[in-house]
Amino acid sequence: MDDGNGQKYTCSKLVVATGIATPNVPQNVDGMEHVIGYEDVSINPEDFEGQSVLILGRGNAAFETADAIYGNTNVVHMVGRSRVRLSWSTHYVGDLRAVNNGLLDTYQLKSLDGVLEAGLEEVKIVKQNGKLHLQFKEDEEDPVFSLDNFALRDPYDKVIRCLGFTFDKSIFNNKTVITPGRGRAKKYPKINYNYESVDNPGMFFAGTATHSLDFRKSAGGFIHGFRYTARALHNLLEWRYHQVPWPFITAPVTQMESTILKRLNEASGTYQMFGILGDVIILKDNGVEFVYLEDYPINLLDELPQRSGHNATRIIAIVMEYGKDFSGPGNDVFRINRATGEPAEAHHSNFLHPVLYYYDKLPTEQDMKNKSIKDLLPHPRLLHHIVEDFLTSWDGWTSHLLPLRRFLEEVLDQDLRSYFAETCMKLALTHTNVPLSCQMDFMEGQGLVPAYSLAQLAKDSKLLI
């Protein structure tokens, strides 16, 4: 790498966290030189007093600009190639937020502002007598194509470009290949689930530039999301290059339920990066302990030992999810039956809620590839939804705790209830096996062994002939 002073730097591992700072300027639209970019537009509403303004784009930046000026303008029109996507219906924070959508009111309530769908590649921007006109490109070849009721036929005083930003590839030399993401994620570099470039081994991405992995799905393109994916990248690199395993705690299985509940009610990483980061519980072979990993990339679940440094066979993955058919740009998310409070209907929960996946063996790479596009993870051995909660506090005894405990008991094939010392004593004297809480807390792993083992021990000690 060369800096501005001609200094050269070399490295074997590179983390690129430069964001997406290059304005998206269409190359197939004639007349873009007459357009003001979002990065240069005035923030003084008085500069638009009495003017007719056209805004290209319909994201948050476009509506944010419209909100700032429409009180001073004559009219504001917005044009984009796809429908308005409201974040409250898609549950994607990159879609239009309510705080910015004032123009939708003025559009629908007859205040002359307007929003329409059209592809910019079909038009050109022409400057005539100090005004900006939009014309169909076909007009010159086929005058009949001109429409006398073309929605954008009136001239504008200003046209503002609010078409977002793209990843800046100019920091690399011409020999460095940076493949763009697929579809609408093409403004981000294409990367693997471990945040490594698909083109350049040893080159990793952090921050907004990693959003191709969860575009229109989660919050990885925004500070409240990528602060957790950046930490996940750090943990991945720690193991890969320094053999430092993913941070973990080890605890007895009698504390599994309380550990899970504490995380569900306090964790922000899995909550903000829902569907992307999850907690992983590794069930140890001794049957009495578990290892707990926080904020692990669930799309790397099949590579858990290689990526985290923790061997695993039986695991529980905990992920936050919305209902599968709840989110969408045209969905009615305010319908009367939008939520449920019944634990028996937890699998029909629509709002963000915890889902636990139990695997008696790790999913394979093929399992991850074959899963349905609507499924976050492959089909598990056991699945448990914790019912959605209006307060997002999963602490109800009968609604949350009891169903969770029964799920864990089925996974472990153990009684996880806590018993008083008196009950433990009675059970120890009357049963061959006692509950785990009695074994680990009351008996502290001690007690009489079964009779046949005791007899064998006596024989080995020459106490019996």
Sequence and secondary structure as in RCSB ss.txt:
>XXXX:A:sequence
MDDGNGQKYTCSKLVVATGIATPNVPQNVDGMEHVIGYEDVSINPEDFEGQSVLILGRGNAAFETADAIYGNTNV
VHMVGRSRVRLSWSTHYVGDLRAVNNGLLDTYQLKSLDGVLEAGLEEVKIVKQNGKLHLQFKEDEEDPVFSLDNF
ALRDPYDKVIRCLGFTFDKSIFNNKTVITPGRGRAKKYPKINYNYESVDNPGMFFAGTATHSLDFRKSAGGFIHG
FRYTARALHNLLEWRYHQVPWPFITAPVTQMESTILKRLNEASGTYQMFGILGDVIILKDNGVEFVYLEDYPINL
LDELPQRSGHNATRIIAIVMEYGKDFSGPGNDVFRINRATGEPAEAHHSNFLHPVLYYYDKLPTEQDMKNKSIKD
LLPHPRLLHHIVEDFLTSWDGWTSHLLPLRRFLEEVLDQDLRSYFAETCMKLALTHTNVPLSCQMDFMEGQGLVP
AYSLAQLAKDSKLLI
>XXXX:A:secstr
 B TTS B   S EEE     EE   SS TTGGGSEETTT    GGGGTT EEEEE  SHHHHHHHHHHTTTSSE
EEEEESS   BHHHH  TTSB GGGTHHHHHHHTTSS EEEE  GGGEEEEEETTEEEEEEGGGGT GGG  TT 
TT S BSEEEE   EE  GGGS TT    B SGGGGGSB B TTSBBSSSTTEEE GGGGGGGTTTTSSTTSHHH
HHHHHHHHHHHHHHHHH     EEEEEGGGHHHHHHHHHHH SHHHHTTTTEEEEEEE TTSSEEEEEEEEEGGG
GGGHHHHHS   SSEEEEEEE  TTT  TT  TT TTS    GGGGGG  SSEEEEEEESS   HHHHHHS TT 
SS   SEEEE    TTS    IIIIIHHHHHHHHHHHTS      HHHHHHHHHH SS  HHIIIIISTT S   
HHHHHHHHHHTTS  
